[in-house]
Amino acid sequence: MDEKKLMREGLSSFINGLTGQKLLVEMRGEKYANGVLEDCDCFLNLRMKDVSMLQGAETITLRNLFISGKHIRFIHMDDYADVVASVRKGIR
């Protein structure tokens, strides 16, 4: 499938519209990453900055983090996001 079509029609257009916002990403293996979203592609691979990563009782601070889309369980937002505005921003 065409990547541009996936970016226009998929969930990734909404997530890409959240660029610059603080997100909490819950991953497989009981890992959590809390940071600012820099980029999202059509496969929901995320690039984040200024990340605090929690695994068990251990917290790690990272400048940059790449999360493969296949490892993501949930994405939580700090603030309410206007879906329509986020999708429009993500498509551009």
HTML snippet that shows the backbone in 3Dmol.js (N, CA, C, O; Angstrom):
<script src="https://3Dmol.org/build/3Dmol-min.js"></script>
<div id="view" style="width:600px;height:400px;position:relative"></div>
<script>
const pdb = `
ATOM      1  N   MET A   1       0.846  -1.184   0.000  1.00  0.00           N
ATOM      2  CA  MET A   1       0.000   0.000   0.000  1.00  0.00           C
ATOM      3  C   MET A   1       0.890   1.246   0.000  1.00  0.00           C
ATOM      4  O   MET A   1       1.981   1.244   0.571  1.00  0.00           O
ATOM      5  N   ASP A   2       0.422   2.274  -0.629  1.00  0.00           N
ATOM      6  CA  ASP A   2       1.146   3.525  -0.773  1.00  0.00           C
ATOM      7  C   ASP A   2       1.265   4.233   0.588  1.00  0.00           C
ATOM      8  O   ASP A   2       0.267   4.404   1.289  1.00  0.00           O
ATOM      9  N   GLU A   3       2.480   4.640   0.954  1.00  0.00           N
ATOM     10  CA  GLU A   3       2.706   5.297   2.240  1.00  0.00           C
ATOM     11  C   GLU A   3       1.982   6.629   2.345  1.00  0.00           C
ATOM     12  O   GLU A   3       1.473   6.975   3.411  1.00  0.00           O
ATOM     13  N   LYS A   4       1.931   7.377   1.254  1.00  0.00           N
ATOM     14  CA  LYS A   4       1.230   8.668   1.286  1.00  0.00           C
ATOM     15  C   LYS A   4      -0.258   8.472   1.552  1.00  0.00           C
ATOM     16  O   LYS A   4      -0.875   9.258   2.270  1.00  0.00           O
ATOM     17  N   LYS A   5      -0.835   7.413   0.965  1.00  0.00           N
ATOM     18  CA  LYS A   5      -2.248   7.130   1.188  1.00  0.00           C
ATOM     19  C   LYS A   5      -2.485   6.735   2.645  1.00  0.00           C
ATOM     20  O   LYS A   5      -3.477   7.147   3.246  1.00  0.00           O
ATOM     21  N   LEU A   6      -1.581   5.942   3.212  1.00  0.00           N
ATOM     22  CA  LEU A   6      -1.698   5.560   4.617  1.00  0.00           C
ATOM     23  C   LEU A   6      -1.628   6.782   5.536  1.00  0.00           C
ATOM     24  O   LEU A   6      -2.349   6.854   6.530  1.00  0.00           O
ATOM     25  N   MET A   7      -0.761   7.740   5.204  1.00  0.00           N
ATOM     26  CA  MET A   7      -0.645   8.950   6.016  1.00  0.00           C
ATOM     27  C   MET A   7      -1.904   9.812   5.927  1.00  0.00           C
ATOM     28  O   MET A   7      -2.270  10.476   6.896  1.00  0.00           O
ATOM     29  N   ARG A   8      -2.553   9.805   4.791  1.00  0.00           N
ATOM     30  CA  ARG A   8      -3.768  10.608   4.624  1.00  0.00           C
ATOM     31  C   ARG A   8      -4.970   9.955   5.281  1.00  0.00           C
ATOM     32  O   ARG A   8      -5.816  10.652   5.842  1.00  0.00           O
ATOM     33  N   GLU A   9      -5.067   8.628   5.226  1.00  0.00           N
ATOM     34  CA  GLU A   9      -6.293   7.950   5.627  1.00  0.00           C
ATOM     35  C   GLU A   9      -6.194   7.192   6.947  1.00  0.00           C
ATOM     36  O   GLU A   9      -7.212   6.730   7.461  1.00  0.00           O
ATOM     37  N   GLY A  10      -5.022   7.057   7.496  1.00  0.00           N
ATOM     38  CA  GLY A  10      -4.866   6.240   8.690  1.00  0.00           C
ATOM     39  C   GLY A  10      -4.791   7.037   9.976  1.00  0.00           C
ATOM     40  O   GLY A  10      -4.852   8.266   9.977  1.00  0.00           O
ATOM     41  N   LEU A  11      -4.659   6.317  11.055  1.00  0.00           N
ATOM     42  CA  LEU A  11      -4.524   6.910  12.378  1.00  0.00           C
ATOM     43  C   LEU A  11      -3.257   7.758  12.473  1.00  0.00           C
ATOM     44  O   LEU A  11      -3.186   8.687  13.278  1.00  0.00           O
ATOM     45  N   SER A  12      -2.271   7.439  11.658  1.00  0.00           N
ATOM     46  CA  SER A  12      -1.004   8.169  11.711  1.00  0.00           C
ATOM     47  C   SER A  12      -1.173   9.649  11.372  1.00  0.00           C
ATOM     48  O   SER A  12      -0.382  10.470  11.834  1.00  0.00           O
ATOM     49  N   SER A  13      -2.183  10.011  10.577  1.00  0.00           N
ATOM     50  CA  SER A  13      -2.404  11.432  10.277  1.00  0.00           C
ATOM     51  C   SER A  13      -2.824  12.183  11.537  1.00  0.00           C
ATOM     52  O   SER A  13      -2.435  13.336  11.724  1.00  0.00           O
ATOM     53  N   PHE A  14      -3.609  11.551  12.399  1.00  0.00           N
ATOM     54  CA  PHE A  14      -3.997  12.168  13.667  1.00  0.00           C
ATOM     55  C   PHE A  14      -2.791  12.285  14.598  1.00  0.00           C
ATOM     56  O   PHE A  14      -2.550  13.344  15.178  1.00  0.00           O
ATOM     57  N   ILE A  15      -2.032  11.190  14.742  1.00  0.00           N
ATOM     58  CA  ILE A  15      -0.872  11.195  15.636  1.00  0.00           C
ATOM     59  C   ILE A  15       0.173  12.185  15.136  1.00  0.00           C
ATOM     60  O   ILE A  15       0.783  12.888  15.942  1.00  0.00           O
ATOM     61  N   ASN A  16       0.392  12.255  13.831  1.00  0.00           N
ATOM     62  CA  ASN A  16       1.358  13.201  13.278  1.00  0.00           C
ATOM     63  C   ASN A  16       0.926  14.645  13.556  1.00  0.00           C
ATOM     64  O   ASN A  16       1.771  15.529  13.691  1.00  0.00           O
ATOM     65  N   GLY A  17      -0.368  14.882  13.640  1.00  0.00           N
ATOM     66  CA  GLY A  17      -0.875  16.211  13.967  1.00  0.00           C
ATOM     67  C   GLY A  17      -0.597  16.614  15.409  1.00  0.00           C
ATOM     68  O   GLY A  17      -0.741  17.785  15.761  1.00  0.00           O
ATOM     69  N   LEU A  18      -0.201  15.663  16.246  1.00  0.00           N
ATOM     70  CA  LEU A  18       0.127  15.936  17.642  1.00  0.00           C
ATOM     71  C   LEU A  18       1.601  16.285  17.831  1.00  0.00           C
ATOM     72  O   LEU A  18       2.070  16.405  18.963  1.00  0.00           O
ATOM     73  N   THR A  19       2.329  16.446  16.736  1.00  0.00           N
ATOM     74  CA  THR A  19       3.745  16.788  16.797  1.00  0.00           C
ATOM     75  C   THR A  19       3.956  18.034  17.649  1.00  0.00           C
ATOM     76  O   THR A  19       3.267  19.040  17.484  1.00  0.00           O
ATOM     77  N   GLY A  20       4.915  17.949  18.557  1.00  0.00           N
ATOM     78  CA  GLY A  20       5.207  19.067  19.444  1.00  0.00           C
ATOM     79  C   GLY A  20       4.485  18.988  20.782  1.00  0.00           C
ATOM     80  O   GLY A  20       4.750  19.789  21.678  1.00  0.00           O
ATOM     81  N   GLN A  21       3.583  18.036  20.922  1.00  0.00           N
ATOM     82  CA  GLN A  21       2.849  17.894  22.175  1.00  0.00           C
ATOM     83  C   GLN A  21       3.460  16.783  23.023  1.00  0.00           C
ATOM     84  O   GLN A  21       4.131  15.885  22.515  1.00  0.00           O
ATOM     85  N   LYS A  22       3.211  16.867  24.316  1.00  0.00           N
ATOM     86  CA  LYS A  22       3.707  15.873  25.256  1.00  0.00           C
ATOM     87  C   LYS A  22       2.757  14.672  25.256  1.00  0.00           C
ATOM     88  O   LYS A  22       1.543  14.824  25.392  1.00  0.00           O
ATOM     89  N   LEU A  23       3.340  13.467  25.101  1.00  0.00           N
ATOM     90  CA  LEU A  23       2.564  12.235  25.057  1.00  0.00           C
ATOM     91  C   LEU A  23       3.137  11.213  26.031  1.00  0.00           C
ATOM     92  O   LEU A  23       4.327  11.232  26.346  1.00  0.00           O
ATOM     93  N   LEU A  24       2.275  10.330  26.496  1.00  0.00           N
ATOM     94  CA  LEU A  24       2.696   9.167  27.267  1.00  0.00           C
ATOM     95  C   LEU A  24       2.415   7.951  26.397  1.00  0.00           C
ATOM     96  O   LEU A  24       1.267   7.692  26.036  1.00  0.00           O
ATOM     97  N   VAL A  25       3.463   7.205  26.060  1.00  0.00           N
ATOM     98  CA  VAL A  25       3.333   6.042  25.195  1.00  0.00           C
ATOM     99  C   VAL A  25       3.530   4.795  26.050  1.00  0.00           C
ATOM    100  O   VAL A  25       4.575   4.613  26.674  1.00  0.00           O
ATOM    101  N   GLU A  26       2.517   3.948  26.068  1.00  0.00           N
ATOM    102  CA  GLU A  26       2.598   2.671  26.774  1.00  0.00           C
ATOM    103  C   GLU A  26       3.013   1.613  25.765  1.00  0.00           C
ATOM    104  O   GLU A  26       2.390   1.459  24.715  1.00  0.00           O
ATOM    105  N   MET A  27       4.080   0.882  26.098  1.00  0.00           N
ATOM    106  CA  MET A  27       4.615  -0.113  25.170  1.00  0.00           C
ATOM    107  C   MET A  27       4.484  -1.509  25.753  1.00  0.00           C
ATOM    108  O   MET A  27       4.181  -1.685  26.933  1.00  0.00           O
ATOM    109  N   ARG A  28       4.719  -2.488  24.906  1.00  0.00           N
ATOM    110  CA  ARG A  28       4.751  -3.876  25.365  1.00  0.00           C
ATOM    111  C   ARG A  28       5.852  -4.038  26.394  1.00  0.00           C
ATOM    112  O   ARG A  28       6.826  -3.286  26.388  1.00  0.00           O
ATOM    113  N   GLY A  29       5.706  -5.009  27.273  1.00  0.00           N
ATOM    114  CA  GLY A  29       6.733  -5.259  28.279  1.00  0.00           C
ATOM    115  C   GLY A  29       6.668  -4.301  29.447  1.00  0.00           C
ATOM    116  O   GLY A  29       7.661  -4.115  30.150  1.00  0.00           O
ATOM    117  N   GLU A  30       5.505  -3.685  29.666  1.00  0.00           N
ATOM    118  CA  GLU A  30       5.305  -2.757  30.786  1.00  0.00           C
ATOM    119  C   GLU A  30       6.326  -1.623  30.797  1.00  0.00           C
ATOM    120  O   GLU A  30       6.885  -1.293  31.843  1.00  0.00           O
ATOM    121  N   LYS A  31       6.566  -1.032  29.635  1.00  0.00           N
ATOM    122  CA  LYS A  31       7.442   0.127  29.513  1.00  0.00           C
ATOM    123  C   LYS A  31       6.595   1.339  29.168  1.00  0.00           C
ATOM    124  O   LYS A  31       5.598   1.231  28.454  1.00  0.00           O
ATOM    125  N   TYR A  32       7.001   2.498  29.685  1.00  0.00           N
ATOM    126  CA  TYR A  32       6.283   3.745  29.442  1.00  0.00           C
ATOM    127  C   TYR A  32       7.285   4.829  29.059  1.00  0.00           C
ATOM    128  O   TYR A  32       8.345   4.949  29.675  1.00  0.00           O
ATOM    129  N   ALA A  33       6.950   5.609  28.049  1.00  0.00           N
ATOM    130  CA  ALA A  33       7.796   6.725  27.627  1.00  0.00           C
ATOM    131  C   ALA A  33       6.956   8.000  27.656  1.00  0.00           C
ATOM    132  O   ALA A  33       5.894   8.067  27.036  1.00  0.00           O
ATOM    133  N   ASN A  34       7.435   9.001  28.376  1.00  0.00           N
ATOM    134  CA  ASN A  34       6.734  10.265  28.498  1.00  0.00           C
ATOM    135  C   ASN A  34       7.641  11.345  27.928  1.00  0.00           C
ATOM    136  O   ASN A  34       8.704  11.622  28.485  1.00  0.00           O
ATOM    137  N   GLY A  35       7.225  11.962  26.809  1.00  0.00           N
ATOM    138  CA  GLY A  35       8.058  12.975  26.178  1.00  0.00           C
ATOM    139  C   GLY A  35       7.311  13.720  25.093  1.00  0.00           C
ATOM    140  O   GLY A  35       6.097  13.579  24.944  1.00  0.00           O
ATOM    141  N   VAL A  36       8.050  14.516  24.337  1.00  0.00           N
ATOM    142  CA  VAL A  36       7.483  15.360  23.286  1.00  0.00           C
ATOM    143  C   VAL A  36       7.620  14.644  21.944  1.00  0.00           C
ATOM    144  O   VAL A  36       8.705  14.192  21.579  1.00  0.00           O
ATOM    145  N   LEU A  37       6.516  14.546  21.220  1.00  0.00           N
ATOM    146  CA  LEU A  37       6.510  13.895  19.911  1.00  0.00           C
ATOM    147  C   LEU A  37       7.198  14.772  18.873  1.00  0.00           C
ATOM    148  O   LEU A  37       6.842  15.938  18.701  1.00  0.00           O
ATOM    149  N   GLU A  38       8.180  14.207  18.185  1.00  0.00           N
ATOM    150  CA  GLU A  38       8.871  14.932  17.110  1.00  0.00           C
ATOM    151  C   GLU A  38       8.342  14.538  15.740  1.00  0.00           C
ATOM    152  O   GLU A  38       8.203  15.390  14.863  1.00  0.00           O
ATOM    153  N   ASP A  39       8.041  13.246  15.544  1.00  0.00           N
ATOM    154  CA  ASP A  39       7.644  12.772  14.216  1.00  0.00           C
ATOM    155  C   ASP A  39       6.924  11.435  14.334  1.00  0.00           C
ATOM    156  O   ASP A  39       7.142  10.668  15.272  1.00  0.00           O
ATOM    157  N   CYS A  40       6.067  11.183  13.365  1.00  0.00           N
ATOM    158  CA  CYS A  40       5.348   9.918  13.263  1.00  0.00           C
ATOM    159  C   CYS A  40       5.239   9.575  11.786  1.00  0.00           C
ATOM    160  O   CYS A  40       4.926  10.444  10.972  1.00  0.00           O
ATOM    161  N   ASP A  41       5.495   8.317  11.430  1.00  0.00           N
ATOM    162  CA  ASP A  41       5.329   7.917  10.033  1.00  0.00           C
ATOM    163  C   ASP A  41       4.058   7.086   9.879  1.00  0.00           C
ATOM    164  O   ASP A  41       3.310   6.908  10.840  1.00  0.00           O
ATOM    165  N   CYS A  42       3.815   6.581   8.674  1.00  0.00           N
ATOM    166  CA  CYS A  42       2.565   5.869   8.392  1.00  0.00           C
ATOM    167  C   CYS A  42       2.466   4.519   9.106  1.00  0.00           C
ATOM    168  O   CYS A  42       1.384   3.933   9.154  1.00  0.00           O
ATOM    169  N   PHE A  43       3.565   4.018   9.657  1.00  0.00           N
ATOM    170  CA  PHE A  43       3.560   2.750  10.387  1.00  0.00           C
ATOM    171  C   PHE A  43       3.514   2.981  11.894  1.00  0.00           C
ATOM    172  O   PHE A  43       3.734   2.051  12.670  1.00  0.00           O
ATOM    173  N   LEU A  44       3.230   4.215  12.312  1.00  0.00           N
ATOM    174  CA  LEU A  44       3.173   4.655  13.701  1.00  0.00           C
ATOM    175  C   LEU A  44       4.499   4.508  14.429  1.00  0.00           C
ATOM    176  O   LEU A  44       4.520   4.355  15.650  1.00  0.00           O
ATOM    177  N   ASN A  45       5.607   4.551  13.695  1.00  0.00           N
ATOM    178  CA  ASN A  45       6.920   4.646  14.324  1.00  0.00           C
ATOM    179  C   ASN A  45       7.055   6.070  14.840  1.00  0.00           C
ATOM    180  O   ASN A  45       6.803   7.026  14.106  1.00  0.00           O
ATOM    181  N   LEU A  46       7.448   6.217  16.095  1.00  0.00           N
ATOM    182  CA  LEU A  46       7.504   7.530  16.727  1.00  0.00           C
ATOM    183  C   LEU A  46       8.936   7.933  17.034  1.00  0.00           C
ATOM    184  O   LEU A  46       9.756   7.105  17.431  1.00  0.00           O
ATOM    185  N   ARG A  47       9.228   9.217  16.846  1.00  0.00           N
ATOM    186  CA  ARG A  47      10.465   9.816  17.326  1.00  0.00           C
ATOM    187  C   ARG A  47      10.064  10.830  18.379  1.00  0.00           C
ATOM    188  O   ARG A  47       9.231  11.704  18.136  1.00  0.00           O
ATOM    189  N   MET A  48      10.675  10.701  19.565  1.00  0.00           N
ATOM    190  CA  MET A  48      10.343  11.584  20.678  1.00  0.00           C
ATOM    191  C   MET A  48      11.603  12.214  21.232  1.00  0.00           C
ATOM    192  O   MET A  48      12.700  11.685  21.051  1.00  0.00           O
ATOM    193  N   LYS A  49      11.450  13.355  21.913  1.00  0.00           N
ATOM    194  CA  LYS A  49      12.591  14.017  22.547  1.00  0.00           C
ATOM    195  C   LYS A  49      12.239  14.310  24.000  1.00  0.00           C
ATOM    196  O   LYS A  49      11.071  14.307  24.390  1.00  0.00           O
ATOM    197  N   ASP A  50      13.281  14.564  24.793  1.00  0.00           N
ATOM    198  CA  ASP A  50      13.132  14.873  26.226  1.00  0.00           C
ATOM    199  C   ASP A  50      12.242  13.837  26.915  1.00  0.00           C
ATOM    200  O   ASP A  50      11.199  14.167  27.480  1.00  0.00           O
ATOM    201  N   VAL A  51      12.679  12.583  26.854  1.00  0.00           N
ATOM    202  CA  VAL A  51      11.856  11.454  27.289  1.00  0.00           C
ATOM    203  C   VAL A  51      12.274  10.961  28.667  1.00  0.00           C
ATOM    204  O   VAL A  51      13.461  10.833  28.964  1.00  0.00           O
ATOM    205  N   SER A  52      11.283  10.689  29.497  1.00  0.00           N
ATOM    206  CA  SER A  52      11.468   9.950  30.738  1.00  0.00           C
ATOM    207  C   SER A  52      10.868   8.574  30.496  1.00  0.00           C
ATOM    208  O   SER A  52       9.672   8.451  30.232  1.00  0.00           O
ATOM    209  N   MET A  53      11.696   7.542  30.586  1.00  0.00           N
ATOM    210  CA  MET A  53      11.233   6.188  30.309  1.00  0.00           C
ATOM    211  C   MET A  53      11.182   5.398  31.606  1.00  0.00           C
ATOM    212  O   MET A  53      12.159   5.345  32.352  1.00  0.00           O
ATOM    213  N   LEU A  54      10.040   4.787  31.866  1.00  0.00           N
ATOM    214  CA  LEU A  54       9.812   4.018  33.077  1.00  0.00           C
ATOM    215  C   LEU A  54       9.703   2.549  32.716  1.00  0.00           C
ATOM    216  O   LEU A  54       8.874   2.157  31.895  1.00  0.00           O
ATOM    217  N   GLN A  55      10.557   1.736  33.346  1.00  0.00           N
ATOM    218  CA  GLN A  55      10.496   0.286  33.166  1.00  0.00           C
ATOM    219  C   GLN A  55      10.610  -0.335  34.544  1.00  0.00           C
ATOM    220  O   GLN A  55      11.676  -0.317  35.159  1.00  0.00           O
ATOM    221  N   GLY A  56       9.497  -0.888  35.027  1.00  0.00           N
ATOM    222  CA  GLY A  56       9.482  -1.399  36.395  1.00  0.00           C
ATOM    223  C   GLY A  56       9.593  -0.235  37.364  1.00  0.00           C
ATOM    224  O   GLY A  56       8.806   0.708  37.300  1.00  0.00           O
ATOM    225  N   ALA A  57      10.581  -0.300  38.271  1.00  0.00           N
ATOM    226  CA  ALA A  57      10.797   0.769  39.240  1.00  0.00           C
ATOM    227  C   ALA A  57      11.902   1.720  38.789  1.00  0.00           C
ATOM    228  O   ALA A  57      12.229   2.668  39.502  1.00  0.00           O
ATOM    229  N   GLU A  58      12.478   1.476  37.615  1.00  0.00           N
ATOM    230  CA  GLU A  58      13.613   2.259  37.119  1.00  0.00           C
ATOM    231  C   GLU A  58      13.146   3.331  36.136  1.00  0.00           C
ATOM    232  O   GLU A  58      12.356   3.054  35.233  1.00  0.00           O
ATOM    233  N   THR A  59      13.641   4.552  36.317  1.00  0.00           N
ATOM    234  CA  THR A  59      13.349   5.649  35.403  1.00  0.00           C
ATOM    235  C   THR A  59      14.636   6.090  34.724  1.00  0.00           C
ATOM    236  O   THR A  59      15.653   6.317  35.379  1.00  0.00           O
ATOM    237  N   ILE A  60      14.579   6.210  33.394  1.00  0.00           N
ATOM    238  CA  ILE A  60      15.724   6.625  32.597  1.00  0.00           C
ATOM    239  C   ILE A  60      15.338   7.895  31.852  1.00  0.00           C
ATOM    240  O   ILE A  60      14.236   7.982  31.310  1.00  0.00           O
ATOM    241  N   THR A  61      16.234   8.883  31.817  1.00  0.00           N
ATOM    242  CA  THR A  61      16.004  10.116  31.074  1.00  0.00           C
ATOM    243  C   THR A  61      16.814  10.053  29.784  1.00  0.00           C
ATOM    244  O   THR A  61      18.022   9.817  29.804  1.00  0.00           O
ATOM    245  N   LEU A  62      16.130  10.269  28.661  1.00  0.00           N
ATOM    246  CA  LEU A  62      16.757  10.203  27.347  1.00  0.00           C
ATOM    247  C   LEU A  62      16.515  11.494  26.584  1.00  0.00           C
ATOM    248  O   LEU A  62      15.456  12.110  26.703  1.00  0.00           O
ATOM    249  N   ARG A  63      17.504  11.895  25.803  1.00  0.00           N
ATOM    250  CA  ARG A  63      17.350  13.080  24.965  1.00  0.00           C
ATOM    251  C   ARG A  63      16.443  12.768  23.775  1.00  0.00           C
ATOM    252  O   ARG A  63      15.550  13.554  23.455  1.00  0.00           O
ATOM    253  N   ASN A  64      16.664  11.631  23.118  1.00  0.00           N
ATOM    254  CA  ASN A  64      15.872  11.198  21.959  1.00  0.00           C
ATOM    255  C   ASN A  64      15.511   9.733  22.109  1.00  0.00           C
ATOM    256  O   ASN A  64      16.246   8.963  22.727  1.00  0.00           O
ATOM    257  N   LEU A  65      14.366   9.348  21.535  1.00  0.00           N
ATOM    258  CA  LEU A  65      13.920   7.962  21.577  1.00  0.00           C
ATOM    259  C   LEU A  65      13.147   7.643  20.307  1.00  0.00           C
ATOM    260  O   LEU A  65      12.320   8.436  19.856  1.00  0.00           O
ATOM    261  N   PHE A  66      13.421   6.482  19.738  1.00  0.00           N
ATOM    262  CA  PHE A  66      12.661   5.964  18.598  1.00  0.00           C
ATOM    263  C   PHE A  66      11.865   4.779  19.097  1.00  0.00           C
ATOM    264  O   PHE A  66      12.414   3.876  19.729  1.00  0.00           O
ATOM    265  N   ILE A  67      10.560   4.778  18.812  1.00  0.00           N
ATOM    266  CA  ILE A  67       9.691   3.670  19.214  1.00  0.00           C
ATOM    267  C   ILE A  67       9.067   3.084  17.956  1.00  0.00           C
ATOM    268  O   ILE A  67       8.379   3.780  17.209  1.00  0.00           O
ATOM    269  N   SER A  68       9.313   1.805  17.731  1.00  0.00           N
ATOM    270  CA  SER A  68       8.726   1.109  16.593  1.00  0.00           C
ATOM    271  C   SER A  68       7.226   0.945  16.828  1.00  0.00           C
ATOM    272  O   SER A  68       6.799   0.614  17.934  1.00  0.00           O
ATOM    273  N   GLY A  69       6.441   1.173  15.796  1.00  0.00           N
ATOM    274  CA  GLY A  69       4.991   1.102  15.908  1.00  0.00           C
ATOM    275  C   GLY A  69       4.470  -0.226  16.408  1.00  0.00           C
ATOM    276  O   GLY A  69       3.419  -0.270  17.047  1.00  0.00           O
ATOM    277  N   LYS A  70       5.176  -1.315  16.134  1.00  0.00           N
ATOM    278  CA  LYS A  70       4.699  -2.640  16.547  1.00  0.00           C
ATOM    279  C   LYS A  70       4.827  -2.859  18.053  1.00  0.00           C
ATOM    280  O   LYS A  70       4.276  -3.824  18.583  1.00  0.00           O
ATOM    281  N   HIS A  71       5.547  -1.975  18.749  1.00  0.00           N
ATOM    282  CA  HIS A  71       5.718  -2.110  20.190  1.00  0.00           C
ATOM    283  C   HIS A  71       4.748  -1.236  20.987  1.00  0.00           C
ATOM    284  O   HIS A  71       4.726  -1.314  22.216  1.00  0.00           O
ATOM    285  N   ILE A  72       3.956  -0.414  20.320  1.00  0.00           N
ATOM    286  CA  ILE A  72       3.051   0.517  20.997  1.00  0.00           C
ATOM    287  C   ILE A  72       1.735  -0.176  21.349  1.00  0.00           C
ATOM    288  O   ILE A  72       1.127  -0.851  20.518  1.00  0.00           O
ATOM    289  N   ARG A  73       1.312   0.006  22.599  1.00  0.00           N
ATOM    290  CA  ARG A  73       0.011  -0.492  23.039  1.00  0.00           C
ATOM    291  C   ARG A  73      -1.009   0.635  23.072  1.00  0.00           C
ATOM    292  O   ARG A  73      -2.100   0.508  22.517  1.00  0.00           O
ATOM    293  N   PHE A  74      -0.653   1.742  23.725  1.00  0.00           N
ATOM    294  CA  PHE A  74      -1.553   2.889  23.853  1.00  0.00           C
ATOM    295  C   PHE A  74      -0.752   4.180  23.763  1.00  0.00           C
ATOM    296  O   PHE A  74       0.433   4.217  24.093  1.00  0.00           O
ATOM    297  N   ILE A  75      -1.419   5.236  23.310  1.00  0.00           N
ATOM    298  CA  ILE A  75      -0.836   6.570  23.319  1.00  0.00           C
ATOM    299  C   ILE A  75      -1.798   7.471  24.086  1.00  0.00           C
ATOM    300  O   ILE A  75      -2.958   7.631  23.706  1.00  0.00           O
ATOM    301  N   HIS A  76      -1.298   8.057  25.171  1.00  0.00           N
ATOM    302  CA  HIS A  76      -2.104   8.936  26.016  1.00  0.00           C
ATOM    303  C   HIS A  76      -1.648  10.374  25.799  1.00  0.00           C
ATOM    304  O   HIS A  76      -0.451  10.641  25.687  1.00  0.00           O
ATOM    305  N   MET A  77      -2.601  11.297  25.740  1.00  0.00           N
ATOM    306  CA  MET A  77      -2.295  12.714  25.552  1.00  0.00           C
ATOM    307  C   MET A  77      -2.501  13.452  26.862  1.00  0.00           C
ATOM    308  O   MET A  77      -3.414  13.121  27.619  1.00  0.00           O
ATOM    309  N   ASP A  78      -1.661  14.453  27.145  1.00  0.00           N
ATOM    310  CA  ASP A  78      -1.822  15.270  28.348  1.00  0.00           C
ATOM    311  C   ASP A  78      -3.055  16.153  28.258  1.00  0.00           C
ATOM    312  O   ASP A  78      -3.815  16.280  29.218  1.00  0.00           O
ATOM    313  N   ASP A  79      -3.240  16.756  27.104  1.00  0.00           N
ATOM    314  CA  ASP A  79      -4.353  17.685  26.906  1.00  0.00           C
ATOM    315  C   ASP A  79      -5.318  17.125  25.875  1.00  0.00           C
ATOM    316  O   ASP A  79      -4.965  16.258  25.075  1.00  0.00           O
ATOM    317  N   TYR A  80      -6.550  17.639  25.908  1.00  0.00           N
ATOM    318  CA  TYR A  80      -7.530  17.283  24.891  1.00  0.00           C
ATOM    319  C   TYR A  80      -7.037  17.772  23.536  1.00  0.00           C
ATOM    320  O   TYR A  80      -6.559  18.900  23.411  1.00  0.00           O
ATOM    321  N   ALA A  81      -7.157  16.919  22.522  1.00  0.00           N
ATOM    322  CA  ALA A  81      -6.729  17.305  21.172  1.00  0.00           C
ATOM    323  C   ALA A  81      -7.946  17.376  20.256  1.00  0.00           C
ATOM    324  O   ALA A  81      -8.780  16.471  20.249  1.00  0.00           O
ATOM    325  N   ASP A  82      -8.040  18.441  19.494  1.00  0.00           N
ATOM    326  CA  ASP A  82      -9.088  18.582  18.497  1.00  0.00           C
ATOM    327  C   ASP A  82      -8.748  17.642  17.342  1.00  0.00           C
ATOM    328  O   ASP A  82      -7.766  17.854  16.630  1.00  0.00           O
ATOM    329  N   VAL A  83      -9.552  16.616  17.163  1.00  0.00           N
ATOM    330  CA  VAL A  83      -9.253  15.569  16.186  1.00  0.00           C
ATOM    331  C   VAL A  83      -9.176  16.130  14.774  1.00  0.00           C
ATOM    332  O   VAL A  83      -8.228  15.836  14.045  1.00  0.00           O
ATOM    333  N   VAL A  84     -10.139  16.918  14.386  1.00  0.00           N
ATOM    334  CA  VAL A  84     -10.180  17.451  13.020  1.00  0.00           C
ATOM    335  C   VAL A  84      -8.958  18.322  12.748  1.00  0.00           C
ATOM    336  O   VAL A  84      -8.328  18.198  11.697  1.00  0.00           O
ATOM    337  N   ALA A  85      -8.620  19.203  13.690  1.00  0.00           N
ATOM    338  CA  ALA A  85      -7.457  20.073  13.506  1.00  0.00           C
ATOM    339  C   ALA A  85      -6.169  19.263  13.459  1.00  0.00           C
ATOM    340  O   ALA A  85      -5.269  19.583  12.682  1.00  0.00           O
ATOM    341  N   SER A  86      -6.065  18.213  14.282  1.00  0.00           N
ATOM    342  CA  SER A  86      -4.868  17.383  14.289  1.00  0.00           C
ATOM    343  C   SER A  86      -4.705  16.611  12.987  1.00  0.00           C
ATOM    344  O   SER A  86      -3.595  16.490  12.470  1.00  0.00           O
ATOM    345  N   VAL A  87      -5.810  16.086  12.455  1.00  0.00           N
ATOM    346  CA  VAL A  87      -5.750  15.349  11.185  1.00  0.00           C
ATOM    347  C   VAL A  87      -5.351  16.299  10.052  1.00  0.00           C
ATOM    348  O   VAL A  87      -4.518  15.953   9.215  1.00  0.00           O
ATOM    349  N   ARG A  88      -5.941  17.481  10.026  1.00  0.00           N
ATOM    350  CA  ARG A  88      -5.571  18.466   8.983  1.00  0.00           C
ATOM    351  C   ARG A  88      -4.092  18.838   9.072  1.00  0.00           C
ATOM    352  O   ARG A  88      -3.407  18.927   8.053  1.00  0.00           O
ATOM    353  N   LYS A  89      -3.606  19.053  10.291  1.00  0.00           N
ATOM    354  CA  LYS A  89      -2.199  19.383  10.493  1.00  0.00           C
ATOM    355  C   LYS A  89      -1.304  18.200  10.067  1.00  0.00           C
ATOM    356  O   LYS A  89      -0.260  18.402   9.447  1.00  0.00           O
ATOM    357  N   GLY A  90      -1.718  16.981  10.402  1.00  0.00           N
ATOM    358  CA  GLY A  90      -0.940  15.795  10.069  1.00  0.00           C
ATOM    359  C   GLY A  90      -0.874  15.500   8.588  1.00  0.00           C
ATOM    360  O   GLY A  90       0.125  14.961   8.112  1.00  0.00           O
ATOM    361  N   ILE A  91      -1.916  15.840   7.847  1.00  0.00           N
ATOM    362  CA  ILE A  91      -1.940  15.600   6.407  1.00  0.00           C
ATOM    363  C   ILE A  91      -1.027  16.573   5.686  1.00  0.00           C
ATOM    364  O   ILE A  91      -0.414  16.220   4.679  1.00  0.00           O
ATOM    365  N   ARG A  92      -0.931  17.794   6.191  1.00  0.00           N
ATOM    366  CA  ARG A  92      -0.050  18.798   5.551  1.00  0.00           C
ATOM    367  C   ARG A  92       1.336  18.411   5.718  1.00  0.00           C
ATOM    368  O   ARG A  92       2.234  19.115   5.256  1.00  0.00           O
TER     369      ARG A  92
END
`;
const viewer = $3Dmol.createViewer("view");
viewer.addModel(pdb, "pdb");
viewer.setStyle({}, {cartoon: {color: "spectrum"}});
viewer.zoomTo();
viewer.render();
</script>
